[in-house]
Amino acid sequence: MLHDLRHTHASILLKLGVSMKTVSDRLAPIVITLDTYGHLLPGQDASAANLFSSVVLGASVSKM
């Protein structure tokens, strides 16, 4: 039961946009947190590319 509550806690925080580092600080070492919950953050790479390109190039990179 405690494991389920920890998983729910982490999943909700990540879905709300709380950083992986913050969630990790609350639960477990970041390597474990990334391995366990990384799948909850799809599209984050494309978002990072778009943000970076908009700052550096003033352009947007489309999703693949």
DSSP file (Angstrom, degrees, kcal/mol; ACC not computed):
  #  RESIDUE AA STRUCTURE BP1 BP2  ACC     N-H-->O    O-->H-N    N-H-->O    O-->H-N    TCO  KAPPA ALPHA  PHI   PSI    X-CA   Y-CA   Z-CA
    1    1 A M     >        0   0    0      0, 0.0     4,-2.1     0, 0.0     5,-0.2   0.000 360.0 360.0 360.0 -44.5    0.0    0.0    0.0
    2    2 A L  H  >  +     0   0    0      1,-0.2     4,-2.3     2,-0.2     5,-0.2   0.904 360.0  53.1 -61.2 -40.7    2.8    2.5    0.9
    3    3 A H  H  > S+     0   0    0      1,-0.2     4,-2.5     2,-0.2    -1,-0.2   0.914 107.6  51.3 -59.6 -43.1    4.5    1.7   -2.5
    4    4 A D  H  > S+     0   0    0      1,-0.2     4,-2.5     2,-0.2    -1,-0.2   0.892 109.4  49.9 -61.7 -40.5    1.2    2.5   -4.3
    5    5 A L  H  X S+     0   0    0     -4,-2.1     4,-2.6     2,-0.2    -1,-0.2   0.893 110.7  49.6 -66.1 -39.3    0.9    5.8   -2.5
    6    6 A R  H  X S+     0   0    0     -4,-2.3     4,-2.5     2,-0.2    -2,-0.2   0.919 112.0  48.4 -63.8 -42.9    4.5    6.7   -3.4
    7    7 A H  H  X S+     0   0    0     -4,-2.5     4,-2.7     2,-0.2    -2,-0.2   0.922 113.1  46.9 -64.1 -44.6    3.9    5.8   -7.0
    8    8 A T  H  X S+     0   0    0     -4,-2.5     4,-2.6     2,-0.2     5,-0.3   0.918 111.5  52.2 -62.6 -44.0    0.7    7.8   -7.2
    9    9 A H  H  X S+     0   0    0     -4,-2.6     4,-2.1     1,-0.2    -2,-0.2   0.939 113.7  42.7 -57.1 -50.6    2.4   10.8   -5.5
   10   10 A A  H  X S+     0   0    0     -4,-2.5     4,-2.5     1,-0.2     5,-0.2   0.919 113.7  51.5 -64.5 -44.8    5.3   10.8   -8.0
   11   11 A S  H  X S+     0   0    0     -4,-2.7     4,-2.3     1,-0.2    -2,-0.2   0.915 111.5  46.5 -60.8 -45.1    3.0   10.2  -11.0
   12   12 A I  H  X S+     0   0    0     -4,-2.6     4,-1.7     2,-0.2    -1,-0.2   0.932 112.5  49.5 -64.9 -46.0    0.7   13.1  -10.1
   13   13 A L  H  <>S+     0   0    0     -4,-2.1     5,-2.4    -5,-0.3     4,-0.2   0.920 112.6  47.1 -60.0 -44.0    3.6   15.5   -9.4
   14   14 A L  H ><5S+     0   0    0     -4,-2.5     3,-1.5     1,-0.2    -1,-0.2   0.909 110.3  52.0 -65.4 -41.8    5.3   14.7  -12.7
   15   15 A K  H 3<5S+     0   0    0     -4,-2.3    -1,-0.2     1,-0.3    -2,-0.2   0.797 106.4  55.6 -63.8 -28.1    2.0   15.0  -14.7
   16   16 A L  T 3<5S-     0   0    0     -4,-1.7    -1,-0.3    -5,-0.2    -2,-0.2   0.467 125.2-103.4 -83.4  -1.8    1.5   18.5  -13.1
   17   17 A G  T < 5 +     0   0    0     -3,-1.5    -3,-0.2     1,-0.3     2,-0.2   0.580  65.8 154.6  93.2  10.4    5.0   19.5  -14.4
   18   18 A V      < -     0   0    0     -5,-2.4    -1,-0.3    -6,-0.2    -2,-0.0  -0.519  53.1 -99.8 -68.5 138.6    7.0   19.3  -11.2
   19   19 A S     >  -     0   0    0     -2,-0.2     4,-2.3     1,-0.1     5,-0.2  -0.202  18.7-123.0 -63.4 150.3   10.6   18.7  -12.1
   20   20 A M  H  > S+     0   0    0      1,-0.2     4,-2.7     2,-0.2     5,-0.2   0.861 113.2  56.8 -58.7 -36.9   12.1   15.2  -12.0
   21   21 A K  H  > S+     0   0    0      2,-0.2     4,-2.4     1,-0.2    -1,-0.2   0.916 107.4  46.8 -62.3 -44.5   14.7   16.6   -9.6
   22   22 A T  H  > S+     0   0    0      2,-0.2     4,-1.2     1,-0.2    -2,-0.2   0.925 114.0  47.0 -65.1 -44.7   12.1   17.8   -7.1
   23   23 A V  H  X S+     0   0    0     -4,-2.3     4,-1.2     1,-0.2     3,-0.4   0.919 112.4  51.2 -61.9 -42.9   10.2   14.5   -7.3
   24   24 A S  H  X S+     0   0    0     -4,-2.7     4,-1.0     1,-0.2     3,-0.5   0.895 104.5  56.3 -61.5 -41.4   13.4   12.6   -6.8
   25   25 A D  H  < S+     0   0    0     -4,-2.4    -1,-0.2     1,-0.2    -2,-0.2   0.817 110.9  45.9 -60.1 -29.6   14.3   14.7   -3.8
   26   26 A R  H  < S+     0   0    0     -4,-1.2    -1,-0.2    -3,-0.4    -2,-0.2   0.731 129.7  15.6 -83.6 -23.4   11.0   13.6   -2.2
   27   27 A L  H  < S-     0   0    0     -4,-1.2    -3,-0.2    -3,-0.5    -2,-0.2   0.825 114.5 -29.0-120.2 -55.8   11.2    9.9   -3.1
   28   28 A A  S  < S-     0   0    0     -4,-1.0    -1,-0.4    -5,-0.2    -2,-0.1  -0.940  79.1 -52.0-161.2 170.3   14.4    8.3   -4.1
   29   29 A P    >>  -     0   0    0      0, 0.0     4,-2.2     0, 0.0     3,-0.7  -0.271  58.3-113.6 -54.6 146.2   17.8    8.8   -5.9
   30   30 A I  H 3> S+     0   0    0      1,-0.3     4,-3.1     2,-0.2     5,-0.2   0.805 113.7  59.7 -59.4 -32.9   17.2   10.4   -9.3
   31   31 A V  H 3> S+     0   0    0      2,-0.2     4,-2.3     1,-0.2    -1,-0.3   0.927 109.3  43.5 -61.5 -43.6   18.5    7.4  -11.2
   32   32 A I  H <> S+     0   0    0     -3,-0.7     4,-2.3     2,-0.2     5,-0.2   0.919 114.3  50.5 -66.4 -43.4   15.7    5.3   -9.6
   33   33 A T  H  X S+     0   0    0     -4,-2.2     4,-2.9     2,-0.2     5,-0.3   0.923 112.2  46.9 -61.9 -44.7   13.1    8.0  -10.2
   34   34 A L  H  X S+     0   0    0     -4,-3.1     4,-2.0     1,-0.2    -1,-0.2   0.924 113.3  48.3 -63.1 -44.6   14.1    8.4  -13.8
   35   35 A D  H  < S+     0   0    0     -4,-2.3    -1,-0.2    -5,-0.2    -2,-0.2   0.875 119.8  38.6 -63.0 -37.2   14.0    4.6  -14.5
   36   36 A T  H  < S+     0   0    0     -4,-2.3    -2,-0.2    -5,-0.2    -1,-0.2   0.870 132.1  20.3 -82.8 -39.0   10.7    4.3  -12.8
   37   37 A Y  H >< S+     0   0    0     -4,-2.9     3,-2.1    -5,-0.2    -3,-0.2   0.402  87.7 102.3-118.0   0.8    8.8    7.4  -13.9
   38   38 A G  G >< S+     0   0    0     -4,-2.0     3,-1.7    -5,-0.3    -1,-0.1   0.808  75.2  66.6 -57.3 -31.0   10.6    8.6  -17.0
   39   39 A H  G 3  S+     0   0    0      1,-0.3    -1,-0.3    -5,-0.2    -2,-0.1   0.657  87.6  69.8 -66.4 -14.2    7.9    7.2  -19.2
   40   40 A L  G <  S+     0   0    0     -3,-2.1    -1,-0.3     1,-0.2    -2,-0.2   0.506  90.4  63.8 -80.5  -3.4    5.5    9.7  -17.8
   41   41 A L    X   +     0   0    0     -3,-1.7     3,-1.4    -4,-0.2    -1,-0.2  -0.300  67.4 163.2-117.4  48.6    7.2   12.5  -19.6
   42   42 A P  T 3   +     0   0    0      0, 0.0    -3,-0.0     0, 0.0    -2,-0.0  -0.340  66.5  24.4 -66.3 149.0    6.8   11.8  -23.3
   43   43 A G  T 3> S+     0   0    0      1,-0.1     4,-2.1     3,-0.0     5,-0.2   0.430  82.4 119.4  81.2  -2.6    7.4   14.7  -25.7
   44   44 A Q  H <> S+     0   0    0     -3,-1.4     4,-2.3     1,-0.2     5,-0.1   0.856  72.8  54.4 -66.1 -33.0    9.7   16.5  -23.2
   45   45 A D  H  > S+     0   0    0     -4,-0.2     4,-2.4     2,-0.2    -1,-0.2   0.925 109.0  47.4 -65.7 -44.3   12.6   16.3  -25.7
   46   46 A A  H  > S+     0   0    0      1,-0.2     4,-2.5     2,-0.2    -2,-0.2   0.892 111.4  51.7 -63.5 -39.2   10.6   17.9  -28.4
   47   47 A S  H  X S+     0   0    0     -4,-2.1     4,-2.5     2,-0.2    -1,-0.2   0.909 109.9  49.0 -63.1 -42.2    9.4   20.6  -26.0
   48   48 A A  H  X S+     0   0    0     -4,-2.3     4,-2.7     2,-0.2    -2,-0.2   0.908 111.1  49.9 -64.4 -41.8   13.0   21.3  -25.0
   49   49 A A  H  X S+     0   0    0     -4,-2.4     4,-2.7     2,-0.2     5,-0.2   0.913 112.0  48.1 -63.1 -43.1   14.1   21.5  -28.7
   50   50 A N  H  X S+     0   0    0     -4,-2.5     4,-2.2     2,-0.2    -2,-0.2   0.920 113.0  47.4 -63.7 -43.9   11.3   23.9  -29.5
   51   51 A L  H  X S+     0   0    0     -4,-2.5     4,-1.7     2,-0.2    -2,-0.2   0.938 114.2  46.6 -63.1 -47.0   12.1   26.1  -26.5
   52   52 A F  H  X S+     0   0    0     -4,-2.7     4,-2.8     1,-0.2     5,-0.3   0.931 113.5  47.9 -61.4 -46.9   15.8   26.2  -27.2
   53   53 A S  H  X>S+     0   0    0     -4,-2.7     4,-2.5     1,-0.2     6,-1.4   0.859 108.5  54.7 -65.4 -34.5   15.3   26.9  -30.9
   54   54 A S  H  <5S+     0   0    0     -4,-2.2    -1,-0.2     4,-0.3    -2,-0.2   0.864 113.9  41.8 -67.4 -33.2   12.8   29.7  -30.2
   55   55 A V  H  <5S+     0   0    0     -4,-1.7    -2,-0.2    -5,-0.2    -1,-0.2   0.927 126.6  31.0 -76.2 -46.2   15.4   31.4  -27.9
   56   56 A V  H  <5S+     0   0    0     -4,-2.8    -3,-0.2    -5,-0.2    -2,-0.2   0.909 137.6  18.1 -82.0 -43.6   18.4   30.9  -30.1
   57   57 A L  T  <5S-     0   0    0     -4,-2.5    -3,-0.2    -5,-0.3    -2,-0.1   0.572  89.9-125.4-107.3 -11.7   16.9   30.9  -33.6
   58   58 A G  S   <S+     0   0    0     -5,-1.1    -4,-0.3     1,-0.3     2,-0.3   0.772  78.9 104.7  68.5  24.4   13.6   32.6  -33.1
   59   59 A A        -     0   0    0     -6,-1.4     2,-0.4    -9,-0.1    -1,-0.3  -0.793  67.6-120.8-130.7 171.2   12.1   29.5  -34.9
   60   60 A S        -     0   0    0     -2,-0.3     2,-0.5    -3,-0.1   -10,-0.1  -0.934  12.9-142.0-118.1 140.4   10.2   26.4  -33.9
   61   61 A V        -     0   0    0     -2,-0.4   -11,-0.1   -15,-0.2     2,-0.1  -0.876  27.0-128.1 -98.0 128.2   11.2   22.8  -34.4
   62   62 A S        -     0   0    0     -2,-0.5     2,-0.1     1,-0.1   -13,-0.0  -0.381  26.2 -99.7 -76.2 155.5    8.2   20.6  -35.4
   63   63 A K              0   0    0      1,-0.1    -1,-0.1    -2,-0.1   -16,-0.0  -0.416 360.0 360.0 -69.4 147.7    7.4   17.4  -33.5
   64   64 A M              0   0    0     -2,-0.1    -1,-0.1     0, 0.0    -2,-0.0   0.403 360.0 360.0 -96.2 360.0    8.5   14.1  -35.2
